[in-house]
Amino acid sequence: MKYYSNGVGEHIYDKAWWRAEAHILGKPVRVELQKREKGGEFLWCAHHIDFIRTSDTCGKQCKCYYPRNGKSGCCRLASPGFVGTGEFYEITEKGSIRRIK
């Protein structure tokens, strides 16, 4: 699934969400395609519902730490964040999408 952001805040949604947003606004919305940022300094924590710095917050010091392999390593509640690709699109109320150069 592809995700998009309009560059305002940290909210990233799929095409269906942006289509509904365009319908509410009554005009197409301009968005940037996002990709997962692997190996970045921050991860999304499902427990804290926020981005966390892996070196400070994630690991055995967290009371909700639950390693994926059951012993150690990456927590099941953490996932990579997103970063913009530099590809911009316009999504209409009808759901059509076209690339903006």
C-alpha positions as CSV (number, residue, x, y, z in Angstrom):
1,M,0.0,0.0,0.0
2,K,1.3,3.5,-0.8
3,Y,1.1,6.3,1.7
4,Y,1.0,10.1,1.1
5,S,1.5,13.2,3.2
6,N,0.5,16.8,2.4
7,G,3.6,18.2,4.1
8,V,1.6,19.7,7.0
9,G,2.4,18.0,10.3
10,E,3.3,14.3,10.6
11,H,0.1,12.8,9.2
12,I,0.5,10.1,6.6
13,Y,-2.5,8.4,5.0
14,D,-3.4,6.1,2.0
15,K,-5.0,7.2,-1.2
16,A,-8.6,6.5,0.0
17,W,-8.2,8.9,2.9
18,W,-6.9,11.7,0.7
19,R,-9.7,11.0,-1.8
20,A,-12.2,11.6,1.1
21,E,-10.3,14.7,2.1
22,A,-10.5,16.1,-1.5
23,H,-14.2,15.4,-1.5
24,I,-14.7,17.3,1.8
25,L,-12.6,20.3,0.4
26,G,-14.3,20.2,-3.0
27,K,-11.0,20.3,-4.8
28,P,-8.0,18.1,-5.5
29,V,-5.3,17.7,-2.8
30,R,-1.6,17.9,-3.5
31,V,0.4,15.1,-1.7
32,E,3.9,13.7,-1.6
33,L,4.5,9.9,-1.8
34,Q,6.2,8.5,1.3
35,K,8.4,5.5,1.8
36,R,9.6,3.6,4.9
37,E,12.7,5.0,6.5
38,K,14.7,1.9,7.4
39,G,17.7,2.3,9.8
40,G,16.6,5.8,10.8
41,E,17.2,7.3,14.2
42,F,13.5,7.3,15.1
43,L,10.8,4.5,15.1
44,W,7.0,4.7,15.5
45,C,6.0,3.2,18.9
46,A,2.5,1.7,19.0
47,H,2.5,1.8,22.8
48,H,3.6,5.5,23.2
49,I,1.7,6.5,20.0
50,D,4.6,8.7,19.0
51,F,8.0,8.7,17.3
52,I,10.8,7.6,19.7
53,R,14.5,7.8,19.5
54,T,15.6,4.2,19.5
55,S,18.7,4.8,21.6
56,D,16.9,6.6,24.4
57,T,13.5,4.9,24.8
58,C,13.3,1.6,23.0
59,G,14.7,-1.6,24.6
60,K,14.8,-3.1,28.1
61,Q,14.4,0.3,29.8
62,C,10.8,0.4,28.5
63,K,8.2,-1.5,30.6
64,C,6.3,-2.5,27.4
65,Y,9.4,-3.8,25.5
66,Y,8.3,-7.0,23.7
67,P,11.1,-8.4,21.4
68,R,10.0,-9.9,18.1
69,N,12.1,-13.0,18.6
70,G,11.1,-13.4,22.3
71,K,14.7,-12.8,23.6
72,S,16.2,-9.5,22.4
73,G,16.3,-7.1,19.5
74,C,13.6,-5.0,17.9
75,C,10.4,-4.5,19.8
76,R,7.1,-5.8,18.2
77,L,5.5,-2.4,19.0
78,A,8.1,-0.4,17.0
79,S,8.0,0.2,13.2
80,P,10.0,2.4,10.9
81,G,8.8,5.9,10.2
82,F,8.3,7.5,6.8
83,V,10.3,9.9,4.7
84,G,9.2,11.8,1.6
85,T,10.3,10.6,-1.9
86,G,10.1,13.9,-3.6
87,E,7.3,12.6,-5.9
88,F,4.2,14.8,-5.7
89,Y,0.7,13.8,-6.8
90,E,-2.7,15.4,-7.1
91,I,-5.6,13.2,-5.8
92,T,-9.2,14.2,-6.9
93,E,-12.5,13.7,-5.3
94,K,-13.2,10.7,-7.6
95,G,-9.9,9.0,-6.6
96,S,-7.9,9.7,-9.8
97,I,-4.3,10.4,-9.2
98,R,-1.8,12.2,-11.4
99,R,1.9,13.0,-10.9
100,I,2.8,16.6,-10.7
101,K,6.2,17.5,-12.1
